[in-house]
């Protein structure tokens, strides 16, 4: 049974990742609020990733860093603090977690780290300047650390399109907006948290043991296709 650290597993994609993994693995969730689910394989630590000391953990086979932000504003309405805050939660928080747990993850026979980007880092989208800049930093981190850890730890990122979570609720708040989002994607659908959780589980597993330094676009065709 493997042990995985999930940062931010109480909601959205992180919650779905825990639900996907917890039956067959030990899960250590670290977040400001506890997950709704309870399971003998699930341990929770209350922690603010940016402001609190991370808990000491003896062993882990992988790390998934889920915290993110969707701060969509015209550039004139984005403050410098908006940019700083998005960079802190998306990049600095990930760096803090990686640095803290690097030693124990290296001891695993199949160590893996999974981070999150966004399709907006590849596809130019209005009002995404702050989040696209922060997530581009995540992608740079994946490439650099993938090279640095090439012989010891795999690190990859998932870049989802719109996913049906609380974080994206403003984009999916009525039937018309859901229809518009659906039609924008060539595959005529957007993501559910379980879709992304399945990819994260794959990237943690030995089935992906030749993959590192990659950013996997789960885009429902919006980046890949022009129809």
C-alpha positions in Angstrom: 0.0 0.0 0.0 1.5 3.4 -1.1 1.3 6.6 0.9 0.4 9.8 -0.8 0.4 13.4 0.5 -2.4 15.5 -0.9 -2.2 19.2 -0.3 -5.7 20.7 -0.6 -7.8 17.6 -0.7 -10.9 18.9 1.1 -12.6 20.3 -2.0 -12.9 20.1 -5.8 -10.2 18.2 -7.7 -8.2 17.4 -4.5 -11.3 15.8 -2.9 -11.8 13.7 -6.1 -8.2 12.6 -5.9 -8.6 11.4 -2.4 -11.8 9.5 -3.3 -10.0 7.9 -6.2 -6.9 6.8 -4.2 -8.1 6.2 -0.6 -9.4 2.6 -1.0 -6.0 1.2 -2.1 -3.6 3.7 -0.6 -2.8 5.6 2.6 -3.7 9.3 2.1 -2.4 12.2 4.2 -4.4 15.3 3.4 -3.1 18.7 4.4 -5.6 21.6 4.1 -7.3 24.4 6.0 -10.5 22.4 6.3 -11.0 18.7 6.8 -12.4 16.6 4.0 -16.1 15.5 4.4 -15.2 11.9 3.9 -13.8 9.7 6.6 -11.8 6.5 5.9 -9.4 4.3 7.9 -6.7 5.1 5.2 -7.2 8.9 5.4 -5.3 11.1 7.8 -5.9 14.9 7.9 -3.8 17.8 9.1 -5.2 21.2 9.5 -2.7 23.6 7.9 -2.5 26.8 5.9 0.1 25.9 3.3 1.4 29.5 3.0 1.4 30.5 6.6 1.8 27.4 8.8 4.6 24.9 9.4 4.0 21.7 7.4 3.5 18.6 9.5 6.3 16.1 9.8 5.6 12.9 8.0 7.8 9.8 8.1 7.1 8.2 4.7 5.5 9.0 1.4 5.5 7.7 -2.2 4.1 10.8 -3.8 2.9 14.4 -3.4 0.0 16.1 -5.1 -0.3 19.9 -4.8 -3.9 21.0 -5.6 -4.4 24.6 -4.3 -5.1 27.1 -7.0 -7.0 30.2 -7.9 -9.2 31.6 -10.6 -8.9 35.4 -10.5 -10.4 36.6 -13.8 -10.2 40.4 -14.2 -9.2 42.9 -16.9 -5.5 43.9 -16.5 -6.5 47.4 -15.3 -8.5 45.9 -12.4 -5.7 43.4 -11.4 -3.6 44.8 -8.6 0.0 43.9 -8.0 -1.2 42.0 -4.9 -3.5 39.9 -7.1 -0.4 38.8 -9.1 1.5 38.2 -5.9 -1.3 36.2 -4.2 -1.8 34.0 -7.3 1.9 33.3 -7.6 2.1 32.6 -3.8 -0.7 30.0 -3.8 0.2 28.3 -7.1 4.0 28.4 -7.1 5.5 29.3 -3.7 3.1 26.9 -1.9 4.1 24.1 -4.3 7.8 24.9 -3.8 7.4 24.9 0.0 5.7 21.5 0.0 8.3 20.0 -2.4 11.2 21.3 -0.4 9.7 20.0 2.9 8.8 16.5 1.7 11.6 15.9 -0.8 13.7 13.8 1.5 11.0 11.2 2.3 9.6 11.1 -1.2 13.1 10.3 -2.6 13.1 7.1 -0.5 10.2 5.6 -2.3 10.7 3.0 -5.0 8.4 5.0 -7.4 8.5 8.6 -6.2 6.2 11.0 -8.1 5.0 14.6 -7.7 1.9 16.0 -9.5 1.2 19.7 -9.8 -1.5 21.7 -11.6 -1.4 24.2 -14.4 -4.2 25.4 -16.7 -5.0 25.5 -20.4 -4.8 29.3 -20.0 -1.0 29.0 -19.8 -1.0 27.8 -23.5 -4.2 29.3 -24.9 -4.4 33.1 -24.8 -7.6 34.0 -23.0 -8.8 37.4 -22.0 -8.8 38.3 -18.3 -6.5 35.4 -17.3 -3.3 37.4 -17.0 -2.6 36.7 -13.3 -3.5 33.1 -13.2 -1.8 32.3 -16.6 1.4 34.0 -15.4 1.3 32.0 -12.1 0.5 28.7 -13.8 3.3 29.3 -16.4 5.6 29.4 -13.4 4.3 26.0 -12.3 5.1 24.6 -15.8 8.6 26.1 -15.6 9.0 24.5 -12.2 8.0 21.1 -13.6 10.4 21.3 -16.5 13.3 22.4 -14.3 12.7 20.0 -11.4 12.0 17.2 -13.9 15.6 17.6 -15.1 17.0 18.1 -11.6 15.4 14.9 -10.3 15.6 12.9 -13.5 17.2 9.9 -11.9 15.3 10.0 -8.6 11.8 11.6 -8.7 9.2 12.0 -11.5 7.4 15.3 -11.5 4.5 16.2 -13.9 1.7 18.6 -14.2 -1.9 18.4 -15.3 -3.4 21.4 -17.2 -7.2 21.1 -17.0 -9.7 23.2 -18.9 -12.9 24.3 -17.0 -13.7 21.7 -14.4 -17.0 21.5 -12.5 -15.8 22.5 -9.1 -16.6 25.2 -6.5 -13.6 27.1 -7.7 -15.1 27.4 -11.2 -18.7 27.9 -10.0 -18.8 31.5 -11.3 -18.1 30.2 -14.8 -20.9 27.6 -14.6 -23.5 29.5 -12.6 -26.4 29.1 -15.0 -27.6 27.0 -17.9 -26.6 29.5 -20.5 -23.1 29.7 -19.2 -22.8 25.9 -19.1 -24.1 25.7 -22.7 -21.5 28.4 -23.8 -18.7 26.6 -22.1 -19.7 23.3 -23.6 -19.9 24.7 -27.1 -16.5 26.3 -26.8 -14.9 22.9 -26.5 -14.5 20.9 -29.7 -15.4 17.7 -27.8 -18.6 19.4 -26.6 -18.0 18.9 -22.9 -15.9 20.1 -20.0 -14.2 18.3 -17.2 -15.6 16.7 -14.0 -13.3 16.4 -11.0 -13.1 12.6 -11.4 -11.7 13.0 -14.9 -8.7 14.9 -13.5 -8.4 12.6 -10.5 -8.0 9.6 -12.8 -5.1 11.4 -14.5 -3.4 12.2 -11.2 -3.7 8.6 -10.1 -2.1 7.5 -13.3 0.8 9.9 -12.9 1.4 8.7 -9.4 1.4 5.1 -10.4 4.0 2.8 -11.9 2.1 2.9 -15.2 3.6 6.3 -15.9 7.1 5.4 -14.7 8.8 6.7 -18.0 7.1 10.1 -17.8 8.6 13.2 -16.2 8.8 16.9 -16.8 5.5 16.8 -18.8 2.5 19.0 -18.8 -0.6 17.0 -19.7 -3.4 19.1 -21.2 -6.8 17.9 -20.3 -8.4 20.3 -22.7 -11.5 18.7 -24.3 -9.9 19.9 -27.5 -9.9 23.6 -26.8 -6.1 23.9 -27.1 -5.4 21.0 -29.4 -8.1 21.4 -32.1 -9.3 24.1 -34.4 -12.6 22.9 -36.0 
